[in-house]
Amino acid sequence: MNYLSVENLSKSFGINQLFTGLSFGIEKGQKVALVARNGAGKSTLMRILTGKETPDNGLVVFNKEVRTGYLSQEHDLDENKTILENIFSADNAMTRAIAMYEKALENGSGLQKAHDEMEHTNAWAYETIAKQILGGLDIHDFDRMVCSLSGGQKRRVALAKVLIEAPDLVFLDEPTNHLDLDMIEWLEEFLSRSSMTIFMITHDRYFLENITDEILELENQSIYRYKGNFSYYLEKKAEREMLEETVRDKQENLFKRELEWARKMPRARSTKSKSRMDSFYDLKKTLSRRIDDSTLELEINISRLGSKVVEMHKVKKTFGNTVVLNGFDYVFRTGEKVGIVGKNGAGKTTFLNLIVQEIQPDAGKVQVGDTVVFGYYTQHGIVLKEGQRVIEAVREVADFIPLAKGKTITAAQMLERFMFPRQMHFNYVERLSGGEKKRLQLLLLLMKNPNFMILDEPTNDLDIFSLAALEEYLLHYPGCLMIVSHDRYFMDKLVDHLLVLDGKGNVRDIIGSYAIYREAQEKETALQKQKEAAEEKNIPVSSNQHEAAKGQKKISFKEKYEFEQLEKDIPLLEAEKKELEKKLHLASSDHTELIRITDRLGELVNLLDEKSMRWLELSELAG
């Protein structure tokens, strides 16, 4: 069933043409992502699709039976209402039944009628799903007023509200922003299993890999469609660009021949060759639209770093009610690349501020080497002056920038290396897109030649192309690097080890990437569950129960057979689960098959839990 049709859509701002003649559709059950370079018009297209902005030309047509939801980058919550009032503000039969039930509980009358209405509308299930979503996004204080929440908390409430309403088609603009790593993994799992049709903008490449079954790329004012996930998109995009380059080479050769002919052509015969001249000008126009192969080039020179970098001795710090560090010892070494991990509120930013000595510890010492030059990229970025042009912001730091091997370049050349073409140099900074501002802020930071780089959520609003180039630079960065990021792909690619803050003052040093840490954490959780299950079997019992249990100490023939069968079944189920997960990651465009896979995966998880518990019971009997 077709949910959405886009026909011949165009949009420009002044002389800046964002896109023209876009046409595509979204079918029921699809999970589609839109990718593009910063400033190409991703968010503008999203706002047009959701009716928040009007196109210059074209049509956006929805199936009339389809309910839609929209998570924008700016929340639309009612600041004067509580979290709960905002979340259940949707006007449908289930929310009305829940409101009636809550009112009946409060007043002590009409409870039976309210209970019947909850049953009739299946609101109990709705409430269960709502609790699951709220728990996954760490939202608990339901009576708190929205106006008292932080920006990140408001964003999570807005996301919860959209998911609880369970629209047929949901539009998500950067859904992972302001979520910690645990929440992102929960959201990824939730959306993978959901039957909702999804259209989203995200720079989270694991998200794109594991959720999407189609990627739309907005490039050169046109849409390119890729029927697959992120790895499929990368493969097919590379093939397309190679083909375009081949075609372009042929066109250039043809253009040279046509140019030579046009120069030699006698004027008197020009009317007879009008069609050939028209073709010549069409070809010239085509060639003028160069393939956008601009990449972020970074080769900034860094200050020399001595043997002493940063040392932390018995550092203690409490921030509000959170114990960030409780006697922490650590010595940073040259070239170290470390990720800082912890739930929201665990004190990650406080930890960074201690290192750069913006705040002081309650006890202990933080010693910084004499040669250390910090480059600290905060979540809020560098404050850009309104009314200032892009090139003025760069020249305020330096007119000439030193590069590696003693070279220098001008401020204008530096901007071009950061994917700011000449026509953008005199744009006002406040008119830049969110991602363009981030790129400019990174440029201004790197111009100061830091040898100890601290990046606090640097990936927010950056497109996947800028992220790939930034990663390439940081991989070869010779100084110290410290990263706080909710982008798992970014972390996995760059860090050598993790410092994990638990919010109680303890810090664990985990060698390896975030993926390795999560795998180890999952094993620990599974072992803990097994231990708890085993302890439950050893609950103290009365003497009568002991007598009754005596005859059950030996395993029966039937139970022995069941135990042996379980030992065969469990590995087979694990293998099937692994195989299905691989198929799911391939993200076939066959939506019926995708639904079948996700349903079977759910069955397998439950079956494995059940059989593993039974195996544990029988293994105890077997001795």
C-alpha positions as CSV (number, residue, x, y, z in Angstrom):
1,M,0.0,0.0,0.0
2,N,1.3,3.4,-0.9
3,Y,1.5,5.8,2.1
4,L,3.2,8.8,0.5
5,S,3.8,10.1,-3.0
6,V,6.1,13.0,-3.8
7,E,5.9,14.5,-7.3
8,N,8.2,17.0,-9.0
9,L,9.1,18.8,-5.8
10,S,11.3,21.9,-6.0
11,K,12.5,24.4,-3.4
12,S,14.9,27.3,-3.4
13,F,15.9,30.1,-1.1
14,G,16.8,33.2,-3.2
15,I,19.4,32.1,-5.7
16,N,20.2,29.0,-3.7
17,Q,18.4,26.1,-5.4
18,L,18.2,23.2,-2.9
19,F,16.4,20.6,-5.1
20,T,14.4,20.4,-8.2
21,G,12.0,17.9,-9.7
22,L,12.2,15.4,-6.8
23,S,9.8,12.4,-7.2
24,F,9.6,9.3,-4.9
25,G,7.2,7.3,-2.9
26,I,7.0,5.5,0.5
27,E,5.2,2.1,0.8
28,K,3.7,0.6,3.9
29,G,6.3,-1.1,6.2
30,Q,9.3,0.6,4.6
31,K,12.1,2.1,6.8
32,V,13.6,4.9,4.7
33,A,16.6,7.2,5.6
34,L,17.5,10.5,3.9
35,V,21.2,11.3,3.6
36,A,22.9,14.4,2.2
37,R,25.7,16.8,2.8
38,N,25.1,19.6,5.3
39,G,23.2,22.4,3.7
40,A,21.8,20.3,0.8
41,G,18.2,20.6,2.2
42,K,17.5,17.5,4.3
43,S,15.6,19.2,7.0
44,T,13.8,21.5,4.5
45,L,12.6,18.5,2.6
46,M,11.4,16.8,5.9
47,R,9.5,20.0,6.8
48,I,7.9,20.1,3.4
49,L,6.8,16.4,3.7
50,T,5.3,17.1,7.2
51,G,3.5,20.3,6.0
52,K,5.6,22.7,8.1
53,E,6.9,24.4,4.9
54,T,5.6,24.8,1.4
55,P,7.5,23.8,-1.8
56,D,8.0,26.2,-4.7
57,N,6.6,23.5,-7.1
58,G,5.3,19.9,-6.9
59,L,2.9,17.8,-4.8
60,V,3.1,15.8,-1.6
61,V,0.2,13.4,-1.4
62,F,-0.6,11.2,1.6
63,N,-2.9,8.2,1.7
64,K,-6.0,9.5,3.6
65,E,-6.2,6.5,5.9
66,V,-2.6,7.0,7.2
67,R,-1.9,8.5,10.6
68,T,1.4,10.4,10.7
69,G,3.8,11.5,13.5
70,Y,6.7,13.9,13.4
71,L,9.8,14.3,15.7
72,S,11.4,17.6,14.7
73,Q,14.7,18.9,16.0
74,E,12.7,21.5,17.9
75,H,10.1,19.9,20.2
76,D,6.4,20.9,20.1
77,L,5.6,20.1,23.7
78,D,3.3,22.2,25.9
79,E,5.7,23.8,28.4
80,N,2.8,24.4,30.8
81,K,1.8,20.8,31.1
82,T,3.4,17.8,32.9
83,I,5.3,15.0,31.1
84,L,2.4,12.6,31.4
85,E,-0.1,15.2,30.1
86,N,2.0,15.8,27.1
87,I,2.6,12.2,26.3
88,F,-1.1,11.3,26.5
89,S,-2.3,14.4,24.7
90,A,-3.1,12.5,21.5
91,D,-6.9,12.3,21.0
92,N,-7.7,8.6,20.4
93,A,-9.9,6.0,22.0
94,M,-7.1,4.5,24.1
95,T,-5.9,7.8,25.5
96,R,-9.5,8.9,26.3
97,A,-10.0,5.5,28.1
98,I,-6.8,6.0,30.1
99,A,-7.8,9.5,31.1
100,M,-11.2,8.3,32.2
101,Y,-9.6,5.5,34.2
102,E,-7.2,7.9,36.0
103,K,-10.1,10.3,36.7
104,A,-12.2,7.5,38.1
105,L,-9.3,6.4,40.4
106,E,-8.9,10.0,41.6
107,N,-12.6,10.6,42.2
108,G,-13.4,7.0,43.5
109,S,-16.5,6.7,41.3
110,G,-17.3,5.3,37.8
111,L,-14.4,2.8,38.2
112,Q,-16.3,-0.1,36.6
113,K,-17.3,1.9,33.6
114,A,-13.7,3.1,33.2
115,H,-12.4,-0.4,33.6
116,D,-14.8,-1.7,30.9
117,E,-13.7,1.1,28.5
118,M,-10.0,0.2,29.1
119,E,-10.9,-3.4,28.2
120,H,-12.9,-2.4,25.2
121,T,-10.2,-0.2,23.6
122,N,-7.3,-2.5,24.6
123,A,-5.8,0.4,26.5
124,W,-4.1,-2.0,29.0
125,A,-1.8,-3.1,26.2
126,Y,-1.3,0.6,25.1
127,E,-0.3,1.4,28.7
128,T,2.1,-1.5,28.8
129,I,3.8,-0.3,25.6
130,A,3.9,3.3,26.9
131,K,5.7,2.1,30.1
132,Q,8.2,0.1,27.9
133,I,9.0,3.2,25.9
134,L,9.2,5.5,28.8
135,G,11.5,3.1,30.6
136,G,13.7,2.7,27.5
137,L,14.2,6.4,27.3
138,D,14.7,6.8,31.1
139,I,11.6,9.0,31.7
140,H,10.2,8.4,35.2
141,D,9.1,11.6,36.9
142,F,5.8,11.9,35.1
143,D,4.4,14.7,37.2
144,R,7.3,17.1,36.4
145,M,6.5,20.2,34.4
146,V,8.0,20.2,30.9
147,C,9.2,23.8,31.4
148,S,11.6,22.6,34.2
149,L,13.3,20.0,31.9
150,S,16.6,20.4,30.1
151,G,16.8,20.5,26.3
152,G,17.9,16.8,26.2
153,Q,15.1,15.7,28.5
154,K,12.5,17.6,26.4
155,R,13.8,15.9,23.3
156,R,13.4,12.4,24.9
157,V,9.8,13.2,26.0
158,A,9.0,14.4,22.5
159,L,10.4,11.1,21.1
160,A,8.5,9.1,23.6
161,K,5.3,10.9,22.7
162,V,5.7,10.1,19.0
163,L,6.5,6.5,19.6
164,I,3.6,5.9,22.1
165,E,1.1,7.4,19.6
166,A,2.3,4.7,17.2
167,P,1.5,6.4,13.9
168,D,1.3,4.5,10.7
169,L,4.1,6.7,9.2
170,V,6.6,8.5,11.4
171,F,9.0,11.2,10.4
172,L,12.2,11.3,12.6
173,D,14.7,14.1,12.3
174,E,17.9,13.0,14.1
175,P,16.2,10.7,16.6
176,T,19.4,9.7,18.4
177,N,20.4,13.3,19.4
178,H,20.5,13.7,23.2
179,L,20.2,10.0,23.8
180,D,23.0,8.1,25.7
181,L,24.4,4.9,24.2
182,D,22.1,2.5,26.1
183,M,19.0,4.5,24.9
184,I,20.2,4.5,21.3
185,E,20.6,0.7,21.4
186,W,17.2,0.3,22.9
187,L,15.6,2.6,20.3
188,E,17.4,0.7,17.5
189,E,15.9,-2.5,18.8
190,F,12.5,-1.0,19.2
191,L,12.3,0.5,15.7
192,S,13.7,-2.7,14.1
193,R,10.8,-4.7,15.6
194,S,8.2,-2.0,15.1
195,S,5.6,-2.3,12.3
196,M,5.6,1.5,11.8
197,T,6.7,2.9,8.5
198,I,9.7,5.2,9.0
199,F,11.2,8.1,7.2
200,M,14.2,9.5,9.0
201,I,17.2,11.7,8.9
202,T,20.2,10.4,10.9
203,H,24.0,10.5,10.9
204,D,24.2,7.3,13.1
205,R,25.7,4.8,10.7
206,Y,24.9,1.7,12.9
207,F,21.3,3.0,12.9
208,L,21.4,3.2,9.1
209,E,22.9,-0.2,8.9
210,N,20.6,-2.1,11.2
211,I,17.2,-0.4,10.6
212,T,16.8,1.0,7.1
213,D,15.8,-1.0,4.0
214,E,16.1,2.0,1.7
215,I,18.3,5.0,1.6
216,L,17.5,8.2,-0.4
217,E,20.5,10.4,-1.1
218,L,19.9,14.1,-1.9
219,E,22.7,15.2,-4.2
220,N,23.1,17.7,-7.0
221,Q,19.5,18.8,-6.4
222,S,18.3,15.3,-7.2
223,I,17.3,12.1,-5.4
224,Y,19.2,8.8,-5.8
225,R,17.5,5.7,-4.4
226,Y,19.3,2.7,-2.9
227,K,17.2,-0.4,-2.0
228,G,19.2,-1.5,1.0
229,N,21.0,-0.5,4.2
230,F,24.0,1.6,4.8
231,S,26.7,-0.8,3.6
232,Y,24.7,-1.5,0.4
233,Y,24.3,2.2,-0.1
234,L,28.1,2.8,0.2
235,E,28.8,0.0,-2.3
236,K,26.2,1.2,-4.9
237,K,27.1,4.9,-4.5
238,A,30.8,4.1,-5.3
239,E,29.6,2.2,-8.4
240,R,27.4,5.1,-9.5
241,E,30.2,7.6,-9.0
242,M,32.6,5.5,-11.0
243,L,30.1,5.2,-13.8
244,E,29.4,9.0,-13.7
245,E,33.2,9.7,-13.9
246,T,33.4,7.4,-17.0
247,V,30.5,9.1,-18.7
248,R,32.0,12.5,-17.8
249,D,35.3,11.6,-19.4
250,K,33.5,10.7,-22.6
251,Q,31.4,13.9,-22.5
252,E,34.5,16.0,-22.0
253,N,36.1,14.5,-25.1
254,L,32.9,15.1,-27.1
255,F,32.8,18.7,-25.7
256,K,36.3,19.4,-27.0
257,R,35.5,18.1,-30.5
258,E,32.2,20.2,-30.5
259,L,34.1,23.3,-29.3
260,E,36.6,22.9,-32.0
261,W,33.8,22.5,-34.6
262,A,31.9,25.6,-33.2
263,R,35.0,27.8,-33.5
264,K,35.6,26.8,-37.1
265,M,32.0,26.9,-38.3
266,P,31.3,29.7,-40.9
267,R,28.8,32.2,-39.7
268,A,26.7,32.0,-42.9
269,R,26.0,28.3,-42.2
270,S,25.0,28.8,-38.6
271,T,21.2,28.6,-39.2
272,K,21.7,25.2,-40.8
273,S,23.5,23.9,-37.8
274,K,21.1,25.2,-35.1
275,S,20.3,21.7,-33.7
276,R,24.0,20.9,-33.4
277,M,24.7,24.2,-31.6
278,D,21.8,23.5,-29.2
279,S,23.3,20.1,-28.4
280,F,26.7,21.8,-27.8
281,Y,25.2,24.2,-25.3
282,D,23.2,21.4,-23.6
283,L,26.5,19.5,-23.2
284,K,28.3,22.5,-21.9
285,K,25.5,22.9,-19.3
286,T,25.8,19.3,-18.3
287,L,29.5,19.5,-17.8
288,S,29.2,22.6,-15.7
289,R,27.4,20.6,-13.1
290,R,30.6,18.9,-11.8
291,I,30.3,15.8,-9.7
292,D,30.4,16.9,-6.1
293,D,33.5,15.1,-4.9
294,S,34.5,17.7,-2.3
295,T,35.9,16.1,0.8
296,L,37.0,17.5,4.1
297,E,40.8,17.8,4.0
298,L,42.6,18.2,7.3
299,E,46.3,18.4,7.7
300,I,46.8,21.0,10.4
301,N,50.1,21.2,12.1
302,I,50.0,20.5,15.9
303,S,52.2,21.8,18.7
304,R,54.9,19.5,20.1
305,L,53.8,17.4,23.1
306,G,56.3,16.7,25.9
307,S,56.6,13.6,28.0
308,K,54.3,14.9,30.7
309,V,50.7,15.2,29.5
310,V,48.0,15.1,32.1
311,E,48.1,13.3,35.5
312,M,45.2,12.8,37.9
313,H,46.1,11.9,41.5
314,K,43.4,10.8,44.0
315,V,40.8,13.1,42.3
316,K,37.5,13.4,44.0
317,K,34.5,15.4,42.6
318,T,30.8,15.6,43.4
319,F,28.5,17.5,41.1
320,G,25.0,18.0,42.5
321,N,23.9,14.6,43.8
322,T,26.3,12.7,41.5
323,V,29.6,11.4,42.7
324,V,31.7,11.8,39.5
325,L,35.1,10.6,40.8
326,N,36.0,9.1,44.1
327,G,39.8,9.0,44.4
328,F,40.6,8.5,40.7
329,D,44.2,8.0,39.5
330,Y,45.3,8.2,35.9
331,V,48.2,9.2,33.8
332,F,47.6,10.2,30.1
333,R,50.2,9.3,27.6
334,T,51.2,10.8,24.2
335,G,49.1,9.6,21.3
336,E,46.4,8.0,23.6
337,K,42.9,7.8,22.1
338,V,40.3,7.3,24.8
339,G,36.5,7.3,24.9
340,I,34.5,8.5,27.9
341,V,31.3,6.4,28.5
342,G,28.5,6.7,31.0
343,K,24.8,7.2,31.2
344,N,23.3,10.7,30.9
345,G,24.0,12.5,34.2
346,A,27.0,10.3,35.1
347,G,29.3,13.3,35.0
348,K,31.1,12.9,31.6
349,T,31.2,16.7,30.9
350,T,32.3,17.4,34.5
351,F,35.2,14.9,34.0
352,L,36.3,16.8,30.8
353,N,36.1,20.1,32.6
354,L,38.3,18.8,35.4
355,I,41.0,17.8,32.8
356,V,41.1,21.3,31.2
357,Q,40.9,22.8,34.7
358,E,37.8,24.8,34.0
359,I,36.6,23.4,37.4
360,Q,38.7,22.3,40.3
361,P,38.5,18.9,42.1
362,D,37.0,18.6,45.7
363,A,40.2,16.7,46.6
364,G,43.3,15.4,44.8
365,K,45.3,17.0,42.0
366,V,45.1,17.4,38.2
367,Q,48.5,18.3,36.8
368,V,48.9,19.4,33.2
369,G,52.2,19.4,31.3
370,D,53.8,22.6,30.2
371,T,53.6,21.8,26.5
372,V,50.0,20.8,26.5
373,V,47.7,22.9,24.3
374,F,44.1,21.9,24.7
375,G,41.5,22.0,21.9
376,Y,38.2,21.6,23.7
377,Y,35.1,21.2,21.6
378,T,32.1,21.5,23.9
379,Q,28.5,20.4,23.2
380,H,27.5,24.0,22.7
381,G,30.5,24.7,20.4
382,I,32.2,28.0,19.9
383,V,30.0,31.0,20.1
384,L,29.8,32.6,16.7
385,K,29.1,36.3,16.4
386,E,25.9,37.4,14.7
387,G,26.5,39.7,11.8
388,Q,29.9,38.1,11.2
389,R,30.7,36.6,7.8
390,V,32.3,33.1,7.6
391,I,35.7,34.3,6.4
392,E,35.8,37.0,9.1
393,A,35.4,34.3,11.7
394,V,38.4,32.5,10.3
395,R,40.6,35.6,9.9
396,E,39.8,36.6,13.5
397,V,42.0,33.6,14.5
398,A,44.6,33.9,11.7
399,D,45.1,35.1,8.1
400,F,47.5,32.3,7.4
401,I,47.3,28.8,8.8
402,P,50.4,26.6,9.3
403,L,50.2,23.0,7.9
404,A,52.3,20.0,8.3
405,K,55.8,20.0,6.8
406,G,56.2,23.8,7.1
407,K,53.5,24.8,4.6
408,T,50.9,27.5,5.0
409,I,47.6,28.4,3.4
410,T,45.3,31.4,3.5
411,A,42.0,31.6,5.4
412,A,40.1,31.3,2.2
413,Q,41.9,28.2,1.1
414,M,41.4,26.7,4.6
415,L,37.6,27.3,4.2
416,E,37.6,25.5,0.9
417,R,39.4,22.5,2.5
418,F,36.5,22.4,5.0
419,M,34.0,22.2,2.2
420,F,33.1,25.9,2.2
421,P,33.2,26.9,-1.5
422,R,34.1,30.5,-2.4
423,Q,30.5,31.6,-2.8
424,M,29.9,30.8,0.9
425,H,32.8,32.8,2.4
426,F,30.8,36.0,2.7
427,N,27.6,34.3,4.1
428,Y,26.6,35.4,7.5
429,V,27.4,32.7,10.2
430,E,23.8,32.8,11.5
431,R,22.5,31.6,8.1
432,L,24.6,28.4,8.1
433,S,22.9,25.1,8.7
434,G,23.5,23.3,11.9
435,G,26.1,21.0,10.3
436,E,27.9,23.9,8.6
437,K,28.2,25.7,11.9
438,K,29.7,22.5,13.4
439,R,32.2,22.3,10.6
440,L,33.2,25.9,11.0
441,Q,33.6,25.5,14.8
442,L,35.9,22.4,14.2
443,L,38.0,24.5,11.8
444,L,38.4,27.3,14.3
445,L,39.4,24.8,17.0
446,L,42.0,23.0,14.8
447,M,43.5,26.4,13.7
448,K,44.8,26.8,17.2
449,N,47.1,23.7,16.7
450,P,46.0,21.7,19.8
451,N,48.0,18.7,20.8
452,F,45.4,17.4,23.3
453,M,42.0,17.3,21.6
454,I,38.8,16.9,23.7
455,L,35.6,16.4,21.7
456,D,32.3,16.5,23.6
457,E,29.6,15.2,21.2
458,P,31.3,16.4,18.0
459,T,29.1,14.3,15.7
460,N,25.8,16.1,16.3
461,D,24.5,17.7,13.1
462,L,27.5,16.6,11.0
463,D,26.6,14.7,7.8
464,I,28.0,11.2,7.2
465,F,30.5,12.6,4.7
466,S,32.0,15.1,7.1
467,L,32.1,12.5,9.8
468,A,34.1,10.0,7.6
469,A,36.6,12.7,6.7
470,L,36.9,13.8,10.4
471,E,37.5,10.2,11.4
472,E,40.2,9.8,8.8
473,Y,42.0,12.9,10.2
474,L,41.6,11.8,13.8
475,L,42.9,8.3,13.0
476,H,46.3,9.9,12.1
477,Y,46.2,12.6,14.8
478,P,49.5,12.3,16.7
479,G,48.4,14.1,19.8
480,C,46.1,12.9,22.7
481,L,42.4,12.5,21.8
482,M,39.5,12.2,24.2
483,I,36.0,11.6,22.9
484,V,32.5,11.7,24.4
485,S,30.0,10.7,21.8
486,H,26.8,8.8,21.4
487,D,27.9,7.8,17.9
488,R,29.0,4.2,18.3
489,Y,30.5,3.9,14.8
490,F,32.6,7.0,15.5
491,M,33.8,5.6,18.9
492,D,34.5,2.1,17.6
493,K,36.6,3.5,14.7
494,L,38.8,5.8,16.8
495,V,39.3,4.9,20.5
496,D,41.8,2.4,21.9
497,H,40.1,2.1,25.3
498,L,37.2,3.4,27.3
499,L,36.9,5.1,30.7
500,V,33.4,4.1,31.9
501,L,31.8,6.3,34.6
502,D,29.1,4.7,36.7
503,G,27.8,7.9,38.3
504,K,28.8,6.6,41.8
505,G,32.4,7.7,41.6
506,N,33.8,4.5,40.1
507,V,35.7,4.4,36.7
508,R,36.4,1.2,34.8
509,D,39.2,1.2,32.2
510,I,38.1,-1.1,29.4
511,I,40.7,-2.0,26.7
512,G,39.2,-2.1,23.2
513,S,36.3,-0.5,21.3
514,Y,32.7,0.3,22.5
515,A,31.4,-2.8,20.6
516,I,33.8,-5.0,22.6
517,Y,32.7,-3.3,25.9
518,R,29.0,-3.8,25.1
519,E,29.6,-7.5,24.2
520,A,31.4,-8.0,27.5
521,Q,28.6,-6.1,29.3
522,E,25.9,-8.4,27.8
523,K,27.8,-11.5,28.9
524,E,28.0,-10.1,32.4
525,T,24.3,-9.4,32.4
526,A,23.5,-12.9,31.1
527,L,25.7,-14.5,33.8
528,Q,24.1,-12.4,36.5
529,K,20.7,-13.5,35.4
530,Q,21.8,-17.1,35.5
531,K,23.2,-16.6,39.0
532,E,20.0,-15.0,40.2
533,A,18.0,-17.8,38.7
534,A,20.2,-20.4,40.4
535,E,19.9,-18.6,43.7
536,E,16.1,-18.6,43.4
537,K,16.3,-22.4,43.3
538,N,18.1,-22.4,46.7
539,I,15.4,-20.6,48.6
540,P,15.2,-22.0,52.2
541,V,12.4,-24.5,52.5
542,S,10.6,-26.2,55.5
543,S,11.4,-29.6,56.8
544,N,8.2,-31.1,55.1
545,Q,9.4,-29.7,51.8
546,H,12.8,-31.2,52.3
547,E,11.2,-34.6,52.9
548,A,9.1,-34.2,49.7
549,A,12.1,-33.1,47.8
550,K,14.3,-36.1,48.7
551,G,12.7,-38.3,46.0
552,Q,13.4,-35.6,43.4
553,K,17.2,-35.4,43.9
554,K,17.9,-38.0,41.2
555,I,17.2,-37.1,37.6
556,S,14.6,-39.4,36.0
557,F,15.1,-41.1,32.7
558,K,12.6,-38.8,31.0
559,E,14.3,-35.7,32.4
560,K,17.7,-37.1,31.3
561,Y,16.4,-37.5,27.8
562,E,15.0,-33.9,27.9
563,F,18.3,-32.6,29.2
564,E,20.2,-34.2,26.4
565,Q,17.7,-33.0,23.8
566,L,18.1,-29.4,25.2
567,E,21.9,-29.6,24.7
568,K,21.2,-30.3,21.1
569,D,18.4,-27.8,20.6
570,I,20.0,-24.8,22.2
571,P,23.0,-24.6,19.8
572,L,20.7,-25.1,16.8
573,L,18.4,-22.2,18.0
574,E,21.5,-20.0,18.6
575,A,22.7,-20.8,15.0
576,E,19.3,-20.0,13.5
577,K,19.1,-16.7,15.5
578,K,22.6,-15.7,14.3
579,E,21.6,-16.5,10.7
580,L,18.4,-14.5,10.9
581,E,20.3,-11.5,12.4
582,K,22.6,-11.6,9.3
583,K,19.6,-11.7,7.0
584,L,18.1,-8.8,8.9
585,H,21.3,-6.7,8.5
586,L,21.2,-7.3,4.8
587,A,17.8,-5.4,4.9
588,S,16.1,-6.9,1.9
589,S,13.5,-4.7,0.2
590,D,11.0,-7.6,0.6
591,H,9.0,-6.1,3.6
592,T,7.0,-9.3,4.1
593,E,10.2,-11.2,4.5
594,L,11.5,-8.5,7.0
595,I,8.4,-8.8,9.1
596,R,8.7,-12.6,9.1
597,I,12.4,-12.4,10.2
598,T,11.7,-10.0,13.0
599,D,8.7,-12.1,14.3
600,R,10.8,-15.3,14.2
601,L,13.7,-13.5,16.0
602,G,11.3,-12.6,18.8
603,E,10.1,-16.2,19.0
604,L,13.7,-17.4,19.2
605,V,14.7,-15.1,21.9
606,N,11.8,-16.2,24.1
607,L,12.4,-19.9,23.2
608,L,16.1,-19.6,24.1
609,D,15.3,-18.0,27.4
610,E,12.8,-20.7,28.2
611,K,15.0,-23.6,27.1
612,S,18.1,-22.1,28.9
613,M,16.2,-21.9,32.1
614,R,15.0,-25.4,31.8
615,W,18.5,-26.6,31.0
616,L,19.8,-24.9,34.2
617,E,17.1,-26.7,36.3
618,L,17.9,-30.1,34.8
619,S,21.7,-29.5,35.1
620,E,21.3,-29.1,38.8
621,L,19.4,-32.4,39.0
622,A,22.0,-34.1,36.8
623,G,24.7,-32.9,39.3
